[in-house]
């Protein structure tokens, strides 16, 4: 099935009645992993959260930029959600960068953000958000790990 087939088969949903600001005034930074569904995991529904996703659920420059936009539109709480069995941890960023640069003849001028420990990276990301002067709301930032094996959400940074 092609991407075009998926789009043609997609059910249309009227989202015109949902507000730009999420109902739970919360932004979630989460991984792109298809098993991770922040709304379901956190007990929400469409329109309850702003969800910012990237490989690993990391607090990258772009995640921070998206969070700045999210807070402009009314969010005041943040949940950084990482998860066990994360493929981004095993991604060989250094080797892949070298391989891709060699293969393409082009330099990769952005950080691939390799990391090896969930809790360490989660604490680092939450600290970055708490310390940045660019977010007006930094008092309610939580860091959690979703355990894919059990379905449990474990709070690491309160």
Secondary structure, DSSP 4 states (H G I P E B T S, - for coil): --HHHHHHHPPP---TTS-SS-TT-EEEEEE--TT--HHHHTT--TTSEEEEEETT----HHHHHHHHHHHHTT--EEEEEEESS-HHHH--HHHHHHHHHHHHS----S-------HHHHHHHHHHHHHH-TT-S--SSEEEEEEETTTTEEEEEE-
